[in-house]
Amino acid sequence: MFTASGGWDVGRSCSEIGHVRRVECLVERCINALKASGAVATRYDKRAYVFHGTVTLAALCLWIRP
């Protein structure tokens, strides 16, 4: 079976495949939530350390959000 990450699930059990898909879905939803923040999606910051702080702040806001 072909996975979303571009590889084949050769030699994996059904439980491992299910776990991998759950993790892929979780990561994809997290990235989409970070992209919902305008500053993260468009990268207004010129310096890498400032952009890293923007992503960190957006991730903290997601984590704190009820």
N, C-alpha and C positions, 0 to 999 in steps of 0.2 A: 504494500500500500504506500502511496506517495504522501509525504507529509507537507504541511504548510511551509516548513523551513527549507524545503527543497531537497530532501533526502528520502531514501526508501527505508521502510521499517522492516529490514531484514534481520532475522534473529532475535526479535523482541517479542516478549509475551504480551498478551492482551492487557494485563494490568500495567505493564511498563508503558505501553502505547497510550493508555488512558491517562496515566500520570503526566506523560510528556505533553499531551494535548491540553490538559488542564493548566500546566505551567505556561505553555505557549499562549493560551487564551488570557491568562492573568497578565503576562508581560505585555501583550498587545493592548489590553484594556488600559493598563497603566500608561503606556506610551500615548495612546489616544487622549487620555485625560490630561496628560502634560501638554499635548499639542493644543488642547482647548484654551490654554493660557496663551494670549496673543504674543507676549514677549518671547516665550519659548518657541513657538511655531515659526516666527519670522526672524528670530535672532537679531535683535536690534543692537546688541552689545558687540563692540569691536574686539575686545580683549577676551581671551579664553577664560581667565579667572573670574571675570564679571559674569560671563554666560554661565559658568559653573555655579556661581552664587544664585543666579536667577532660577536655574533648574532645581537647585537645592531648596530654595524658598517655595517654589511651586510644589515640590514633592512634600515639603512639610505641611503646606496648606491642605494637600490631599489627605495626608495622614491624620491631621487634626480634625478635619471636617467630620461631622457626625454622620 
